[in-house]
Amino acid sequence: MAQSSQTIEGFVGEAMDNATMGSTHWWVLGLVAAGYFCDVVDYTILGALIPDMVNSKFMSPTQGGLIGTATLLGLFLGALGQGEFTDRFGRKAVYQFNLLLFGLATIAGAWSPSYEWLVAFRFLAGLGLGAEQPLCFSYTAEYAPKRIRGRIIALMQFIGGAWPWPIGAIFVFFFRDAIGWRGIWTVIGVLALVIFVLRFSLPESPRWLATHGQGRRALDLLQRMGIRTPPIETLSTDAASDTKSDPFGIIFRAYPGRVIAGMICFIAFFGVALGLGNWLPSMITKSHGFTVSTSLLYTAGINLAFPLASAFMMYALEKFGRKPTAVAAFILAALAAIAVGLANSVEMFIAMIFIMTFFIQLAGNSSQIFIAEVFPTNARASGFGLAQSAGRIASAGIIPGILILMNAYGVPAVFIAIAVSVAIAAFAVTRVGPEARGVALDEVAPPTA
């Protein structure tokens, strides 16, 4: 039987790019989004739980900031370490372990006998969180057809990354008195373990199989997805069909500019999103004298900007492209942050925070999706994880830094600093890589040996 010039990884990549969404695609999307939901809702509620932990004398306000820092240190190490493992040993195995670790550590932390134990368990939960999120974007990108890839990844983010913000705030508002902060974290941990069990049915990425010497498994999976495949003997192989290169080596050798630009985007995005997630209720209370309950209600309303931004992103990424959407949104977020700092009424303050949050989410998540597309299959999770880990470790310093800045210079100074950081990110996103709208993943970054 004659052998074609098309490689096994080339055929699999082309087949996935040109496929139509079927039951396997939707099952993968659902399981990825569900796990992502648990992870995001966990750290979105931390700022709302801190006042209760302080009021119950479990810890001091300063220690509240240290709990956020411990979580972010775990996020940093998890995001950094998962790439090497998942690019070498497969997406599914690492994906399963990190959700198990997160679920168990979250439940254990909920019932910590002391502040020190809570810090330790939040660090472990952060490890699971950090490994989960880069894989969410990599997994979804590798399954999505190229013509709607931006929309499909945005849909995953809409379900798993956006709705946790308002739902988490509403959940805490209604249940904090009934079950307390321990009960709230227990619910999240149990939900994560339920999804962990469901994920045993998650299939491996065909693209990863085809670049790691498992071409026959990749073709079998394509057939189960309803995609016609030729006999494996008719497809050729090359060095990229069974890559042996170190993923980090590939990134630093071939894509240093992309990963550095991605780091800058993530530092701005996570610094703002996680910083406000921790301190926004306190900012509202401090600047306008509201009670904790009232500030939580305002926070829930502001957090509706998250799903609205993600819904618009599903349209904008395929209509305008990744770069134009992210750049415009970063610039508009900077202008809105300045307006927040200058606001002299409650109504203006809340309205401008809502608008700023909308554009921060639109910019940051458009950048996340773009960054997930610009590295090769055999180093995708490593490249994305390296960029994201920079945002995590920077946020570990930014979260307590926001408190210091707010106490020293007031709430307006915090938003001026936010404006400067997102303006820098607007330039950085133009250096992430070539526009990926409608382009095959292997054209944006071909698999390498």
N, C-alpha and C positions, 0 to 999 in steps of 0.2 A: 504494500500500500504506500503510495507516494506521500512524502511528508511535505506539508506546506511551509512557507516561510514565516507564517505567523507563530509567535511563541505562545506557550500556554498562558502566561500571565497577560499577554496582549489580548488573547481571545477572551479570557475571563473579564478583564477590565472593560473591553468593548461591549461584551454581553450585559454586564451590570449597568453600564452607562446608557444602553439603549433599551433596557427592559421596561415593562410597564409595571406599575405598582400592583402586587398581588398579595395573597394572604400572608406569605412569609415576610414581605416588606412591612406590612402593617403590624404583625406580631412583634417583630424586632423593634419597630418604632414605639409600640405600646409599652414593652418591657423596659426599654431604655428610658423613656419619658417617666415611667413610674418610679424607677430607682432615682432618677435625677430629682423628682419631686421631693422624695424623702430627704435627700441631701440638702437641697436648697431651703426647704422649710425649716430645717434644723437651725441653720445659722441666721435665718431671717428673724427668728423669734428671740434670739439671745438678748437683744437690746430691750425687749419687752419683759423678759424674765428677770433681768438684773435688779430692777427696783424691788421686786418681791423678795429676792434673795437677800437684798440689803435690809429691807424692812423687817424680815424675820430674824435678823442678826446672824444669818448663816455666813455672811462675809461683809467686807467694807466696800464702799464705792470704788476705791483703788483696786481692790482685788477683782472686781467685776471686769475691769479693763484687762487684767492679767489672764482671766479665763478666756477672753476673746483672743488674746495673743497666743496662748497655748494651743487653742484650736487652729489658729492660722499657721503656727509652726508645723503642726501635723499636716495641714493642707499643703504646705510647701514641700515637705518631704514626700508625701504621698504623690503629689503631681510630678515631682522630679523623678521618683523611683519607678513609678508604674510604666513609664515609657520604655525603659530598658527591658523590663520583663515582658510586657505585652507585645512589643515589636519582635522579640526573640521567640517567645513561647506561645503566643496566641492571645487573642482578645478575650475569649470566653472565660478561661481559667482565672485570670486576674480580675475580671469583671465580677465573677462570683465571690471571690475571696474578699474584695474590698467592701461589698455590701454586707457580708456576714460580720466583718470586723466593725463596721460602722454601727450596725444594729445592736450587737452585743455591748459595745462600749457605751452607746447612748443609754441603754437600759441600766447598765452598771453605774454610769455617772448620775443618773436620776436618783439613785438610792445611795449615793456617797455619804458616808458617816461624817465627813469633814471636808473643808474647803480644799485641802491638799489632795485628797482622793479625787475630788471633782476635776481639778486641774489635770491630773494624770489621765483620767478617762476621757476628758475632752480632747486631750492630745491624741489618744488612740482613735477616737471618733474622727478627728481631723485627718488622720492618715487614710482612713477609708474614704472620707469625703474627697480628699485630694486626688486619690487614684480613680475615683468614680467619674469625675466630671470631664477630664480629657478624653476618656474612653467613650462617653456619651456622644461627643461630637465626632470622634473618629469613626465609631461604629456606624452612626447614622449616615455620615458622608460616604462611607464605603458601600453602603447598600442603596443609596438614593440614585435614581436615574439622573443623568446630567442635565436634562432640560428643565427639571424642577428641583434640582438638588438644594438650592438655596431655600426654596419654599418648604421642602420636607424637613430640613434641619431646623428651620425657623418654627415649624409646627411642633417639633420635638421640644424646642426651647419654650414655646408658647404654653405647652401642657406642663412640662416638668420644671421649667426655670422661671416662668412669669407668674403663674397662678399661686405658687406657694407664698408669695409676698402678701397679697390681700387675704388669702385664706388663713395663713399663719397668724396674721394680726387679728383677724376676726375670731379665730379659734382661741387665742390667748385671751381676748377681751371677754368672751362669754364663759370660758372654763377655768380661768386662773383662780377664781375664788373657790370653785367647786372641787377641783382636783389638785390645785397648786402647781408649782413649777416642776415638781417631781413627777406628777401624773402626766403632765404635758409631754415631757421628754420620754416617758415610758410609752405613751401612745405612738410617738414617732418611731421609736426603736422597734416596737412590735410590728408596725407597718413595714418597716424595712426588712424584717425577717420573713414576712409573708411573701414579699416580692422576691427575696432571695430564693425561696423554694420554687416559685414560678419560673425563675430564670434558668432552671436546669434544662428547660426546653429550648433555650436560646441557641440558634445555630452559630457556628463560627463564621467569620468573614471569608467569603470565597476569594477575595483579593489577597488576603493574608495567606491563605492556603496555597494559592498559585505562585506566590513569591517565596515559599518556604519548603519547596520540594514535595508538596502534597497536591499536585495537579489533579490526580484522579479523584481525590475527595472533593476538590473544588468543582469538577465537572459533575460529580454525583449530586452535589448540593444544587447546582444550577438546574439539573434535570428535575429535582424535587420541587423547584420553584416554577416549573413549567417552561423552562428555556431549553430549546433544542441545542444539542452539542454534538460535535463531530467525534469520531473515535480518537482517543488520546494519542494513538500512534501517528495520526496525521498532523499533530502539532509539534513544533520544534521546541527546544529548550535552549537557554543560554545561562550566563552566570546569574542573571537577575531572577531566574526561575527557582533558584534555591540559594538565596542570599546568605552570606556568612558574615557580612560586614557589621561592625559595631554601629548601632543606630546613632549614638551620640557622635561617633566619628564622622558619619555621613553628614549630620547636621552642621558640625563645625567646619567640615571641609568644603561642602558644597552650598550651604545655605546660611552662613553666619549673619548676613544682612537681614534676612527674613526673620530669623529668630530674635535678633536684637530689636527690630521694629515691633515685633509682636510683644516683647517684654514691656516696652514703653506703653503700648496700648493697654496691656493688662494691669500695669501699675496704676494708671489713671482710672481705669474702669473699676477694678476691685477696691482701690483706695477710697473711691467715692461711694460705691455701692455697699461695701461692707462697713465702711466707716459710718455712713448714715444708718445702716441697718442696726448698728450698735447704739448710736447716740441720738437718733432723730427724736424718739419720745422725750428724752431728756432736754434736747434743744428746744422743743416746743414748750415744755414746762418752764424752762429757764427764761426764755425770751418773752413769754406772754402769761406766765403765772397760772397755767392750767393745772388741774389735778392729773395724776398718773392715768386714771381711767379716761379722762377727756383727751389727753395727748395720744393714748393708744387708739382711740376712735378716729382722731384726725390722721394718725399714721395709717390706719386701715384704708381710709379714703385716698390718701396720697398713693398708697401702694397699688391702687387700681390702674395707675399709670403703667405698671409693668406689663399686664396682659394687653393693654391697649397698644403699647409700643411694639410688642411681639406680633400682634395681629397685623399692624401696619407693615412690619418688617417682612411678613410673608409675601406681601405685594411688592414692596419697594426693592427687595433684593433681585427679583427677576425682571422688574420693570426698569430700574435705573442702574443696577449693578451693585457690587459689594463696596467698592471704593467710594463712589459718589454718595451712597447712603450714609456710610460711616463718617466721612469727612464733614458733610453738611450737618449731621446730627451732633458731632462733637462741637462744632462751632456754635450751633444754636444752644447747646447745653452750657457753654461758657458764658454766653450772653444772659441766659436765664439765671445762672449762678450769681452774676453781678447784680441782677435785679433783685434776687433774694437778699443779698447783703444790704441793698439800699431800701428795702421795703420798710415802710413806717406804719403799717397797720396789720392787724391779724389777717384780714382777708387777702391782702396783697402777699403777705408772707406765705400763707398756705397755697395760694394759687401759683406763685412763682416756683415753690418747691415742687408742686405737681408737674409743672411744665418742664422744669429742669430734670426731674426724675424720668419723665417720658423720653427726653432726648438722650440722657445718659444711657438708659436701657437700650434705646434704638442703636446708638453708636457702639456701645460696648458689645452687644450681642451680635451685631453685624460684623464687628471685628473678630469675635470668636469664631463665627462661621467661616469667615474668610481665612483665618489662620489655620483652621482645620483642613483646608483644601490645598495649601501651598507646599506641603511636604510629601515625599514619596511614601507609598504604602509601607515599605519596610522601615520607615523612620517617622511615620506620621504621628504616632502617639508620643514619641520622644520629642519631636520638634514642638508639638502643641504643649506637651507637659513642661518643657523647659521654659517656654514663653509664659505659661500660666503660673509656674512656680515663682517666677520673679514677682508677679503681681501679688502672690500669696505672702511671700516673705516681706515685701515692702509694706503690705497691709498690716502685718504684725506690729510694725512701728507706727503706721499711720493711725491706727485705732486709738492707742493711748495718746498719740500726738494731737489728735483732734480735741481730746479732752483738755490737754494742756493749753492748746491755742484758744479754745473756747473760754476757759477760766481766766486766761491772761488778757485776752484782747476782745472777747465777746463773740457772739454767734456770727455777726457780719464778716469778721476776719476769716472764719472757716470757709465761707462761701467764696470769698475772693481767692483763697488758695485753691479751691476746687476749680474756679474759672481758669486759672493759670495752667493747672495740670491737664485739663481736657483740651485746652488750646494746643498744647504740645502734642497730645495724642492725635489731633487732627492731621498734623504733618506726618507723624510716624506711620499712620495707617496707609499712606500713599507708598511707603517703602516695603510693605509686607510681601508683595509679590505681584505677578501679573493678574489682571482682572480675570475672575474665574466663572463669571456668569455664562452658562451654556457650554462651557469648555470641559472636555473629559479630564478626570483627575490625573490620568497618566500623561496628559499634555501639559498640565500645570507643573507637574513634578514627576518625571518618569521613574519607575522602580530602578534601583541600582544594585550592582553586585556588592 
